[in-house]
Amino acid sequence: MKIQSARFEISAPDLASCPESALREFALIGRSNVGKSSLINLLTGKRDLAKVSVTPGKTRLINFFLVNEAWHLVDLPGYGFAKTTKEQRADFNVAVADYLEERPNLVRVLVLIDSRLPPQRIDLEFINWLASCAVPFALVFTKADKQPAVVAANIAQFQKRLEDEGIAVPEIFTSSAETHKGRFEILDFIEQHLDEPLRFPDDEEEDAADGEADRPAETEPEQW
């Protein structure tokens, strides 16, 4: 896929504020400081499209980036450390959960994992939750430009942990903002899924069925 344009479009505090659109969406999420902004900039080829922060947990809103005027990259608040109040943190987790469970435009979630670390419980718990909600996802192991043997071992351990927990291993990518590793593979993956039907395709059929159910039943003429 060739990226011809990419721009920030809107931030939304909750599901109700997300843009009304039929465009497909690919959401990025991960622990704080895993490299979401760097990956957005890498994929779009724009160095400063998403602001890279040294402060973990800085993303508080659901941020939409319009790519090629045809689809959205969606930057979701990270799960994990966030310097905010308990009440604000609760609100922000509810907004993310609502988006992931109920947004019909969502095609895939790209879950970002720090490739330098062995499997972390918080990542595994989040993926377990995604799988339990039947949310389709892929894994992107970030910061994979150094210590290839360590990265390979950590990915293998992660796969084993998923299998042990009965979670089907999804498509896996490795990426590096430094070397541009993984850019074309992830963009190809997105392109392959751009024509997928929107989630909850039965909604319209159910509405139509409800309409039929509301109509008075046609009766056979009485026989004399």
C-alpha positions in Angstrom: 0.0 0.0 0.0 1.3 3.4 -0.9 0.6 6.2 1.6 -0.5 9.3 -0.3 -1.9 11.4 2.5 -2.3 11.2 6.3 -3.6 13.7 8.7 -5.0 14.0 12.2 -8.8 14.3 12.0 -10.4 14.3 15.5 -10.1 13.3 19.1 -13.0 11.7 20.9 -13.4 11.3 24.7 -15.8 8.4 24.4 -17.6 6.1 21.9 -20.5 8.5 21.4 -18.1 11.2 20.3 -16.4 9.1 17.6 -17.0 10.3 14.0 -19.9 9.0 12.1 -18.3 7.3 9.2 -18.3 4.1 7.1 -14.5 4.1 6.8 -12.7 1.1 8.1 -10.6 1.6 11.3 -7.4 -0.1 12.5 -6.8 0.7 16.1 -3.4 0.7 18.0 -3.2 -0.1 21.7 -0.5 -1.3 24.1 1.1 -0.6 27.4 2.1 3.0 28.0 5.4 3.9 26.3 5.4 0.9 24.0 5.8 3.1 20.9 2.3 3.7 19.5 3.1 7.2 18.3 6.3 6.1 16.7 4.5 3.3 14.8 1.8 5.7 13.6 4.5 8.0 12.2 6.3 5.0 10.7 3.3 3.6 9.0 2.2 7.0 7.6 5.7 8.1 6.6 5.1 11.4 8.6 7.6 12.0 11.3 5.5 14.3 13.5 2.0 13.2 12.7 1.5 11.7 16.2 3.4 13.4 19.0 5.9 11.1 20.7 5.9 11.8 24.4 8.4 10.8 27.1 5.6 10.8 29.6 3.9 7.4 29.9 0.1 7.5 29.7 -0.1 10.8 28.0 -2.7 9.7 25.4 -6.1 10.2 27.1 -8.4 10.5 24.1 -9.3 8.3 21.1 -7.4 9.9 18.3 -8.4 9.4 14.6 -5.9 9.8 11.8 -7.3 9.8 8.2 -5.1 7.9 5.8 -5.4 8.2 2.0 -8.8 9.8 2.6 -10.0 6.1 2.8 -9.4 4.6 6.2 -8.5 5.5 9.8 -5.7 4.7 12.1 -7.0 5.0 15.6 -4.7 5.7 18.5 -6.2 4.4 21.7 -5.1 5.3 25.3 -2.7 2.7 26.6 -3.5 0.2 29.3 -1.2 0.5 32.2 0.4 3.4 34.0 -1.3 6.7 33.5 -0.6 9.8 35.7 -4.3 10.7 36.3 -6.9 10.5 39.1 -8.7 7.2 39.9 -11.9 8.7 38.6 -10.4 9.8 35.3 -8.7 6.5 34.8 -12.0 4.7 35.2 -13.6 6.9 32.6 -10.8 6.4 30.1 -10.8 2.6 30.5 -14.6 2.5 29.9 -14.2 4.6 26.8 -11.6 2.2 25.4 -13.7 -0.9 26.3 -16.8 0.6 24.7 -14.9 1.4 21.5 -13.4 -2.0 21.2 -16.6 -3.9 21.9 -19.1 -1.7 20.1 -17.5 0.3 17.3 -18.8 -1.3 14.0 -16.0 0.3 11.9 -13.2 -1.5 13.7 -11.6 -4.1 11.5 -8.5 -5.0 13.5 -6.8 -4.1 16.7 -3.0 -3.9 16.5 -1.8 -4.8 20.0 1.7 -3.4 20.5 4.1 -5.4 22.7 7.6 -4.4 23.7 9.8 -7.0 22.1 12.7 -6.4 24.5 10.7 -7.8 27.5 9.6 -11.4 28.3 5.8 -11.9 28.4 4.1 -9.4 30.7 1.0 -10.3 32.6 -0.8 -7.0 31.8 -0.4 -7.7 28.0 -1.6 -11.3 28.4 -4.6 -10.2 30.4 -5.6 -7.6 27.9 -5.3 -10.0 25.0 -7.3 -12.6 27.0 -10.0 -10.0 27.4 -9.9 -9.1 23.6 -10.3 -12.8 22.7 -13.2 -13.2 25.2 -15.0 -10.3 23.4 -14.3 -11.8 20.0 -12.4 -8.7 18.9 -10.1 -9.5 16.0 -6.5 -8.5 16.6 -2.9 -8.9 15.5 0.3 -8.5 17.5 3.1 -6.0 16.7 6.3 -6.4 18.6 7.9 -3.0 18.8 11.5 -1.8 19.3 12.8 -4.9 17.5 16.0 -3.4 16.0 18.4 -4.7 18.7 19.3 -8.1 20.2 17.5 -10.2 17.6 18.1 -13.4 19.6 16.4 -11.9 22.7 13.5 -10.6 20.5 13.0 -14.0 18.9 13.1 -15.7 22.3 10.6 -13.3 23.8 8.2 -13.7 20.9 8.4 -17.5 21.1 7.7 -17.3 24.9 4.7 -15.0 24.2 3.2 -17.4 21.6 3.7 -20.3 24.0 1.9 -18.4 26.8 -1.1 -17.6 24.5 -1.3 -21.3 23.5 -1.1 -22.4 27.1 -4.1 -20.0 27.9 -6.1 -21.4 25.0 -5.9 -18.3 22.8 -5.4 -18.7 19.1 -2.1 -17.1 18.0 -2.9 -14.3 15.6 -0.8 -12.7 12.9 2.5 -11.4 14.3 4.7 -8.5 13.1 7.9 -7.0 14.4 8.6 -3.4 13.9 11.3 -0.7 14.6 10.9 3.0 14.2 14.7 3.2 13.9 15.2 0.8 10.9 11.6 1.0 9.5 11.3 -2.7 10.0 7.7 -4.0 9.6 6.3 -1.0 7.8 5.4 -2.6 4.5 4.3 -5.9 6.1 1.8 -4.1 8.4 0.6 -1.8 5.6 0.0 -4.9 3.4 -1.9 -6.5 6.2 -4.1 -3.5 6.5 -4.7 -3.4 2.7 -5.7 -7.0 2.7 -8.5 -6.2 5.3 -9.8 -2.9 3.9 -12.7 -4.5 2.1 -13.9 -6.5 5.1 -17.6 -6.0 6.0 -18.3 -3.8 8.9 -18.8 -5.5 12.3 -22.3 -6.4 13.4 -23.5 -7.0 9.8 -26.7 -8.6 11.1 -27.9 -5.3 12.7 -29.7 -4.2 9.5 -31.2 -7.6 8.9 -32.4 -7.7 12.5 -34.0 -4.2 12.0 -35.7 -5.4 8.9 -36.9 -8.6 10.7 -38.3 -6.4 13.5 -40.1 -4.3 10.9 -41.7 -7.5 9.4 -42.7 -8.7 12.9 -44.5 -5.4 13.5 -46.7 -5.7 10.5 -50.1 -7.2 10.9 -50.1 -10.9 9.9 -51.9 -11.6 6.6 -54.7 -14.1 7.2 -56.1 -16.6 4.8 -59.7 -15.8 3.6 -62.3 -17.7 5.6 -63.6 -20.8 3.9 -67.4 -21.2 3.8 
